Amino acid sequence: MQIMVFVFIVNFGLERNGLQKNKSNKIMNMGIKKFNDTIDNWLNELDSVSINRLSEKPYGTGWSIGQLYRHIIEESNWYNSQIEISLTDDTNSTIPTTEDARILLERGSFENKSFQGDPLIHENIEQPSSIAEIKFDLEFLKTYTNKLWDRMNNTSSYGKSEHPGIGYLNCFEWLQYSEMHMRHHLEQRKRIELYLDQNNIVEKK
């Protein structure tokens, strides 16, 4: 347990003085590697699915797989904007991590259950127009996040920005949260795919 806590602190820096910069340290690279592995999962799935399957809404009021893709792209881009803030403004650097954030980040994943999101966001997620559009946006997100990672490891001053639910996070915590969010929705994608398969609604490509 002590080793796990040490890895977490080095990797994501729960507090400002825990933000260790060591570009040759494999532990530090775990943050971006995990992000890349998760986003590659989403990217690779696009090679075996049709736009019709992406657009099919299985539950009537629920999201299609395509809308789920749009959601993770839009949310991840917002998380990146918060990383940008934490890299350029150290105003909130001394605000402590909340207990809710600490527990969540130490666990390393969301609870395996559905969450009630912002209804305005839920109702305004658009269907993708093409697989190429989704792939382009995901690849751009991956490239930009990796550029942010380079900046994170070459910056001497770190701030924090506010998450509306769990309080102030630093750039490393935002990156971890972003990966966790994408990984959580993998389970939702599997549930939608299972429903489509069981009801023979839309065949894969």
N, C-alpha and C positions, 0 to 999 in steps of 0.2 A: 504493500500500500504506500509506503514512504517513497518508493521508486516512482510509482505512478503519479503521485502528487508532485514530485520533483520535475518529472517530464512535462506535466501540464503547466507548471509555473514557468519553466524555461521556454516552452513552446509558445505560450500565449500571453504571458506577462499579466497576471491578475492585477498587479499594481504597477505604477510607473517605474519604480525601482526594480521591478522584476523583468523589465524588458531588456533581455540580454541580447547583444549583437555578436553573433559568431557565425560568419558565413560558411565556415568550413565544418560546422557542427551538424551532423546528420539529424539530430533531434530538431533543430530549428527548421530543417527542410521538410519535416513531417507535415507542417501546416499546409503548405502549398501542394504537396504531393497528394494529401487526402482530398483537397479541393479538386485537383486535376483528375484524380481517379473517379470522383463522383460525377463531375460534369461530363467526363468521357463516357460514363454509363449512359447518360441521357443522349449524348451524341450518337453513340453506336446503335442505339435502338432505332434511330431514324433510318438506318439502312435497310430495315426489314418491315417497314410499315407504309401503308398508302395514305394519301391525304384524306380519303374518305373515312378510313379508320380513325385517323387523328381527329376528325371533326364530329364523329358520332357521340352524342350525349346519351349515356346509358340510363340515367335516372330521371330524365325529363328536366329537372331543375338543377342537376349536378353539372360539373364541368366535364367537357370532353378531354381526351388526352392532350389535344392541341392547346386547349385553354390552360391546361396544367403546365405545359411548356411555356406558354406566354407568361403565366404567373411567376414561375421560378426565374425567368429572365428579368422581368420587371422588378421583382423584389431584390434579386441579386445586384442589379444595377443600383438600386437605392442603397443597399448595404455598402457598395463600393463608394457611393457618394459620402457616406458616413466615415469610411476609412480616409477619404480625402480630407475631410474636416479634421479628423484626429491627427493627420500628418501636417496640417498647416496652422492649427490653432491649439495652443497648449493651455488655454484658459481654464479648462475643466480637469486638468491633469491630476489634481489632488482629491477629486471627489472619489470616495471609496466605492468599490464594487458592491452592489447590493447582495444580500443573502440569496435572493431568488436567482440572480445571475450566477453567483458562485456555484450553487447547487447544480444548475443547468449545465454550466460549462464543465464542471468536474465530471458529471455523468456522461457528457459527450454526445448526447442524443436527446431528441424530444421524446416524450412519453408516447407509447404506441397506441394512440387514440386520435380520433378526429377532433379538430379544433374549430370553433366558430370564428370565422374571420370577419373582417370589416365588410358589411353587406354592400357598401358602395363599390368596394373593390370587386367583390364576388360577382356583382351584376354587370360590371363593365369590362370584364375580360373578353377580348375579341377572339374569334376563331382565326387560326393562321390561314393565310392565303395560299401558302405552298410549303412543302418540306424544305425547299431551298432557303426560304425566308427564315425558318426556325434554325436551320443549321448555321446560316450566316450569323444570326444574332448570338447563338451559343458560342461559336468560335470567336466572335468579337469579345464576348464576355470573358472567355477563358484567357485570351491574349491580354486584355486590359487588366484583369485581376493579377496575372503574373507580373505585369509591369509595376503594379502597385506593390506587390510583394518585394520586388527589388528595391523600391523606394523605402519600404518599411525597414529593410535591413541595412539601409544606408542613410538613416536619419538619426540625429542625436537628440531630437526633441519630440515628445509624443504627447498628444492631448487625448481628450475623450469627447464623444458626442452621445446624445441621449437616445436610447431605445425607448419607445413609448410604453413598453410593458415591463422591462426589467432594469431600467436605469442606465447609467453611463457605462459605455464600453470603450476600451482602447482599440487600436487598429487590429491587433492580433486577435482580440476577442470578437470583433466584427467579422473577421475572416472565418473564424471557427463557427460562429453563428450562421454565416452564409452557407457553409458546407453542410452543417447540420440540417438547415432548412431544406436544401436540395435533397439530401439523403432521406429525410422524413417523407417527402412527397414521392419517393420511389415506391413506398408501400401503397400509396394512393393510386399510383399508376398501375401497379400489379392488380389492385382490386378492380379497377376499370377494365383492364385487359381480361381478367377472369370472367367478368360479367359479359363482355362482348363475345368471348369464346363459348361460354356456356349457352348463350342464347343465339349463337350463329348470326349475329347482327351484321358484322362486317368482317370479311376475311382479311388476313394479312396480305401484304404485297407478295 
